[in-house]
């Protein structure tokens, strides 16, 4: 019987291998503390000035204003809003790695509350299903994998019984 710590370590190793991480991608070179202190993750958090973009009803938060300002610099704008079914499907795949059930789709399409999408996201975040984001030594995203995929692989090797 494997300890929980061993199972977790195996989970991380298998997840890294499933997305092609590790030595095959090259590891970051060791750095001195002084050099590492200049990495973006050690810099103080600063709130950027929020651009004033009037007349756009799709701006609902400062993040929207920042994104739209960057897009406008390149002559771009927001994409049209997604249909409810597509929006729900994207959220399910992004947050838990599985498609929504037919029942979830029907319930979402019937719910016309402005908070319907936020409620679905909160519900999914409360689930114990998690996504694992694998990054390289520079912080660049290598891959995203569902905990379900990793646990299935561990079970296939007889290394997880839960």
N, C-alpha and C positions, 0 to 999 in steps of 0.2 A: 504494500500500500504506500503510495507516494504522499509526502507531506504537502499541505497547501502551498508552502513556499516553493517546493520543487515543481509542483503543477504550474504555478505562476511563471516560474523561470522557463519551463518548457513551452508554455503559452507564448512568451515573448520570443523565444528562439524560433519556434515554428512560424509565428507570424512574420518575423523578419525574413525567414527563408521563403515564405510564400509570396512575398512581394519583391524578392530579389535583393534584399539589403545585405549588409555585412561586408565581409572582406572582398567579395566579388565586385563591389562597387567602389572599393577603396575607402580607407578610413582617413579621418582628419589627422593632420600632422600635429604632434604635441606643441603646445604654445607655453610661453612664460605667462605668469599671472598678469603682468603688466600688459602684455599683448592681448590676452583674453579679455581684459577689462574694457577694451574698446569695442568688443562685440556688441551688436545691437541689443541683445537681451540684457545687458548690464547697464544700459543707458537709462537715465531717469525718464519716467513717463511724462510726456508733455501733451497738453491739449492743443491741437492745431486750431488756428482761427477758422471759424465756420463761415464759408462764403454766403453772401446774401443773394439768393436766387429767388426772385419774386415771380409770381405768375405760374408756378408749376405746382399743380395740385398733387403730384405724386411724391413730393418731398414731405415726408412725415417725421423725419428725425434729422439730427445733425449729420449722421452717417450718410443719409440720402443726399444731403447738400454737398458733402465732400466728394462723394462718388460722381454726382452729376457734374460738378465743376471740373473734375479730372476728365470725364468723358467729353465735355464741351470743348476742352482744349484740343481734342483730337477730332472735333467735328462730329462727335457721336452723342447719343442720348440713351435713355433707358429703353429697353425692349418693351413691346406691348405686354400688358399683364397676362399671365398664364391663365388658362381655363382652370376652374376649381379642381377638376379631376387630375390634370397635369401637375398642378401645384402640389396637391396631396401626394401624388406618386413621387415627385422629386424629394419632398420632405421625408417620406418613408425610406427611400433608398439612401438619402444622405445621413439620416440619423440612426437607422437600425439595420440597413442593408437588405431589407425585405420589401416586397411590394405590399400596398395596402390590401386588405380583404375587400370583397365585394360589399360587405356590410358597412365597412368603414367609409368606402367611397359613397355609398348611398346616403349614409348619415351626414357626411360632410356636404354633399350637394343639397341636402334639404335644410341645412343650418345656414340661415341668411344673416346671422349675427356678425357684426364687424369684428368680433373677437373669435370667430370660429377657427381660423387658422392658428392663432396663438394658443387656443385651448388644445388643439390637436398636437402642436409641437410640445407643449408642456406635458401632455399625457405620454408622448413618446420618450421625452427626456426622463420621465419617472420610471420607465421600464429598466430592467436589469440588462437588457441587450445593449452592448456598447460597440463603438467603432474604434479601431486602433489606427492612429495616424503614425506612420513610420517616416522618420526624417533622417537625412544623412548628417554628417558632422558640421555642415554649413547651415543647417536648418531648412534645407530644401526638401519638399515633400517627395518621398520615394513612392509611397503607396498608401492606400487606405484599405483596411481589411476588417471584416465583421468578426466579432468574437465568436459568432456561431460557426463561421468557416474554420477558425482555428480549433475550436473545441471538437468539431467534427473530424478534423485531421488527427488530433490527439486520440480521439476514440478509435479511429481506424488503426492506430498503432497500439491500442490497448493501454494507453497511458492516462486516460481520464474516464472515470466511472460515473460522473455526475451529470 
